[in-house]
Amino acid sequence: MDKKLAESVLSIFKDCIFDGELTEYSFEEKILKYLPEDLNYDYHYGATKIVFILPDKNFVIKIPFSGRYKDKMIEINTKQGVKRKRISSYSKFTGAQSPMSVEGDEWNYCQVECDIYALAEEEAVEDFFAKTECIGFIHDYPIYVQEIAKIYEDIFYSCETEKTEYRKKYTEEDYEKIDSLCYNHNYDYFNKYWLCDAFKYYGEIKGEEFLQFIKNACVGDLHKANIGYIGDRPVIIDYSGFND
């Protein structure tokens, strides 16, 4: 992304609160509350990040959460005896496993995606991934963008829709071939329909290189919300995993 556009994106979040404790339960008070009033956007979030979608842009904005709140039981001495009470406490992420791990960065799942993409470029399989890059910092907190893609589960919102569409494209022999390939080489077999599209689009050699790459880089959690398409190109959208 060029510098001018990056600065424009970063300016959206200039009034937001980045104090080192951003979670899926606090982003409304710390980010959404301080966005420009005239900003037109949609957003989605999960355990490790929030994603902003802006109209007519070819990218989405990703902001990593720094941790989460965990419940635990404590014992309190009262006049009536010992009572147990559930409390929530903030815990910083520690399981963001990057193939280029830097000590102290284990909280940042967006940076894991950047590192995996850089490694994929070295292995010439980067086209299988929607590119993620860090465009700068707001109050020392990193902000990322990623190529926008159509999410698989939004296209095929039901199993019946999925099966009906793919009956037109592939045969049972095609699915069995992918199934056998993944089983014989102990590859991560995550979605036979998307994999058929990937092997058709990239070719069998590149397809196998990709499967070997995600195996070596420990890329997992590839459910229907984390895969998709940029045009006709099958891509992985969220490839940081979750280990906390």
C-alpha positions as CSV (number, residue, x, y, z in Angstrom):
1,M,0.0,0.0,0.0
2,D,1.4,3.4,-0.9
3,K,2.3,5.9,1.9
4,K,-0.5,8.4,1.3
5,L,-3.3,5.7,1.4
6,A,-1.7,4.1,4.5
7,E,-1.7,7.5,6.3
8,S,-5.4,8.0,5.3
9,V,-6.3,4.6,6.8
10,L,-4.3,5.1,9.9
11,S,-6.0,8.5,10.5
12,I,-9.3,6.7,10.9
13,F,-8.1,5.4,14.2
14,K,-6.2,8.4,15.5
15,D,-8.7,9.1,18.3
16,C,-9.1,5.5,19.4
17,I,-7.7,4.1,22.6
18,F,-4.8,1.7,22.2
19,D,-3.5,1.2,25.7
20,G,-2.2,-2.3,25.3
21,E,-5.3,-4.1,26.5
22,L,-7.6,-4.6,23.5
23,T,-10.0,-7.6,23.5
24,E,-13.2,-8.8,21.8
25,Y,-15.0,-7.4,24.8
26,S,-13.5,-3.9,24.9
27,F,-13.2,-2.9,21.2
28,E,-16.6,-1.2,21.2
29,E,-15.6,1.2,24.0
30,K,-12.0,1.7,22.8
31,I,-12.3,1.7,19.0
32,L,-15.9,1.9,17.6
33,K,-16.8,4.7,20.0
34,Y,-14.1,7.0,18.6
35,L,-14.3,6.4,14.9
36,P,-15.3,9.3,12.7
37,E,-19.0,9.9,12.7
38,D,-19.2,10.0,8.9
39,L,-17.3,6.8,8.4
40,N,-19.2,4.2,6.4
41,Y,-18.0,0.7,7.5
42,D,-18.9,-2.8,8.5
43,Y,-16.9,-5.0,10.8
44,H,-16.5,-8.6,11.9
45,Y,-14.5,-9.9,14.8
46,G,-13.3,-13.1,16.4
47,A,-11.1,-14.1,19.3
48,T,-7.9,-12.6,18.0
49,K,-8.7,-9.6,15.8
50,I,-11.3,-7.2,14.4
51,V,-11.7,-6.6,10.7
52,F,-13.1,-3.5,9.1
53,I,-14.7,-3.4,5.7
54,L,-14.9,-0.1,3.9
55,P,-17.2,0.4,0.8
56,D,-15.4,0.2,-2.6
57,K,-12.0,-0.6,-1.2
58,N,-9.9,-3.5,-2.4
59,F,-8.7,-4.2,1.1
60,V,-9.9,-4.7,4.7
61,I,-8.4,-3.3,7.8
62,K,-7.2,-5.8,10.5
63,I,-6.5,-4.8,14.1
64,P,-5.1,-7.5,16.4
65,F,-6.5,-8.0,19.9
66,S,-3.8,-8.1,22.6
67,G,-5.4,-10.7,24.8
68,R,-8.7,-11.8,26.3
69,Y,-10.5,-12.0,29.6
70,K,-10.5,-15.3,31.4
71,D,-12.8,-16.4,34.2
72,K,-11.5,-18.1,37.3
73,M,-12.9,-19.1,40.7
74,I,-11.5,-17.6,43.9
75,E,-12.3,-18.3,47.5
76,I,-13.4,-15.5,49.8
77,N,-13.6,-15.8,53.6
78,T,-16.9,-14.4,55.0
79,K,-18.7,-14.5,58.3
80,Q,-20.8,-17.3,56.9
81,G,-17.6,-19.3,55.9
82,V,-15.6,-19.7,52.7
83,K,-17.5,-18.7,49.5
84,R,-16.4,-19.2,45.9
85,K,-16.7,-16.3,43.5
86,R,-16.1,-16.1,39.8
87,I,-14.0,-13.2,38.6
88,S,-12.7,-12.1,35.2
89,S,-9.1,-11.0,34.6
90,Y,-7.2,-9.8,31.5
91,S,-4.6,-12.2,30.1
92,K,-2.3,-11.2,27.2
93,F,-2.1,-13.7,24.3
94,T,1.0,-15.8,24.4
95,G,0.3,-18.4,21.7
96,A,0.6,-16.5,18.4
97,Q,3.1,-18.9,16.8
98,S,5.0,-17.4,13.9
99,P,7.4,-19.2,11.7
100,M,9.6,-16.1,12.1
101,S,8.9,-15.8,15.9
102,V,10.4,-12.9,17.7
103,E,10.4,-13.1,21.5
104,G,7.8,-10.8,22.9
105,D,5.5,-10.9,19.8
106,E,3.6,-14.0,20.7
107,W,0.4,-11.9,21.3
108,N,0.0,-10.6,17.7
109,Y,-2.0,-12.8,15.4
110,C,-2.0,-10.3,12.6
111,Q,1.8,-10.3,12.5
112,V,1.7,-14.1,12.3
113,E,-0.2,-13.7,9.0
114,C,2.4,-11.2,7.8
115,D,5.2,-13.6,8.6
116,I,3.5,-16.6,7.0
117,Y,2.9,-14.6,3.9
118,A,6.5,-13.6,3.7
119,L,7.5,-17.2,4.1
120,A,5.0,-18.2,1.4
121,E,6.7,-15.7,-0.9
122,E,10.0,-17.4,-0.3
123,E,8.4,-20.8,-1.2
124,A,6.5,-19.3,-4.2
125,V,3.1,-20.2,-2.8
126,E,1.9,-16.7,-1.8
127,D,-0.9,-16.6,-4.3
128,F,-2.8,-19.1,-2.1
129,F,-3.0,-16.4,0.6
130,A,-4.7,-13.0,0.7
131,K,-1.8,-10.7,1.4
132,T,-1.6,-9.1,4.8
133,E,0.8,-6.2,5.6
134,C,1.4,-3.8,8.4
135,I,0.8,-0.2,7.3
136,G,1.9,1.5,10.5
137,F,1.1,2.3,14.1
138,I,-1.3,4.4,16.1
139,H,-0.1,5.1,19.6
140,D,2.5,2.3,19.1
141,Y,-0.2,-0.2,18.2
142,P,0.1,-2.0,14.8
143,I,-2.6,-1.6,12.1
144,Y,-2.8,-4.1,9.2
145,V,-4.5,-4.3,5.8
146,Q,-5.4,-7.4,3.7
147,E,-6.6,-7.9,0.2
148,I,-10.4,-8.2,0.3
149,A,-11.9,-11.5,-0.7
150,K,-15.3,-13.2,-0.9
151,I,-15.6,-15.4,2.2
152,Y,-16.5,-19.1,1.4
153,E,-19.3,-19.4,3.9
154,D,-20.9,-16.2,2.6
155,I,-21.0,-17.8,-0.9
156,F,-22.1,-21.2,0.2
157,Y,-24.2,-20.4,3.2
158,S,-25.7,-23.9,3.5
159,C,-24.4,-27.4,2.9
160,E,-27.1,-28.0,0.4
161,T,-26.1,-24.9,-1.6
162,E,-22.5,-26.0,-1.5
163,K,-23.3,-29.6,-2.7
164,T,-25.6,-28.4,-5.4
165,E,-23.1,-26.0,-6.9
166,Y,-20.1,-28.4,-6.7
167,R,-22.0,-31.3,-8.3
168,K,-21.9,-29.2,-11.5
169,K,-18.2,-28.7,-11.3
170,Y,-16.5,-31.9,-10.2
171,T,-17.1,-35.7,-10.0
172,E,-16.8,-38.0,-7.1
173,E,-13.5,-39.2,-8.6
174,D,-12.2,-35.6,-8.3
175,Y,-13.0,-35.5,-4.6
176,E,-11.6,-39.0,-4.0
177,K,-8.3,-37.9,-5.7
178,I,-8.0,-34.9,-3.3
179,D,-9.0,-37.1,-0.4
180,S,-6.4,-39.7,-1.2
181,L,-3.7,-37.2,-1.8
182,C,-4.2,-35.5,1.6
183,Y,-4.5,-38.8,3.4
184,N,-1.4,-40.4,1.8
185,H,0.8,-37.4,2.6
186,N,-0.8,-36.5,5.9
187,Y,-1.8,-33.0,4.6
188,D,-4.4,-30.9,6.3
189,Y,-7.7,-31.9,4.7
190,F,-9.9,-29.0,5.4
191,N,-12.5,-28.5,2.6
192,K,-12.6,-30.8,-0.4
193,Y,-14.6,-28.3,-2.6
194,W,-12.2,-25.4,-2.0
195,L,-9.3,-27.7,-2.5
196,C,-10.7,-28.9,-5.8
197,D,-11.0,-25.3,-6.9
198,A,-7.4,-24.6,-5.8
199,F,-6.0,-27.6,-7.6
200,K,-7.9,-26.7,-10.8
201,Y,-6.8,-23.0,-10.6
202,Y,-3.1,-23.4,-9.6
203,G,-2.4,-26.9,-11.0
204,E,-1.6,-30.1,-9.2
205,I,2.1,-29.4,-8.7
206,K,1.5,-26.0,-7.1
207,G,-1.4,-27.5,-5.1
208,E,0.8,-30.1,-3.5
209,E,3.5,-27.5,-2.8
210,F,0.8,-25.4,-1.0
211,L,-0.4,-28.4,1.1
212,Q,3.2,-29.1,2.1
213,F,3.7,-25.5,3.0
214,I,0.7,-25.2,5.3
215,K,1.8,-28.5,6.9
216,N,5.3,-27.2,7.5
217,A,4.1,-23.8,8.6
218,C,1.4,-25.3,10.9
219,V,-1.4,-23.3,9.2
220,G,-4.6,-24.7,10.5
221,D,-8.1,-23.7,11.6
222,L,-9.1,-23.5,8.0
223,H,-12.9,-23.5,8.3
224,K,-15.4,-21.9,5.9
225,A,-15.0,-18.4,7.4
226,N,-11.2,-18.5,6.8
227,I,-11.1,-19.4,3.2
228,G,-12.5,-17.7,0.1
229,Y,-11.8,-16.2,-3.3
230,I,-10.3,-13.1,-4.9
231,G,-12.1,-13.1,-8.2
232,D,-11.7,-16.8,-9.2
233,R,-8.5,-17.2,-7.2
234,P,-8.9,-19.5,-4.2
235,V,-7.2,-17.9,-1.1
236,I,-6.9,-18.3,2.6
237,I,-8.2,-15.3,4.4
238,D,-7.3,-15.9,8.0
239,Y,-4.2,-18.1,8.5
240,S,-2.9,-17.1,11.9
241,G,-4.6,-19.9,13.8
242,F,-5.5,-19.7,17.5
243,N,-3.4,-21.3,20.2
244,D,-4.3,-19.6,23.5
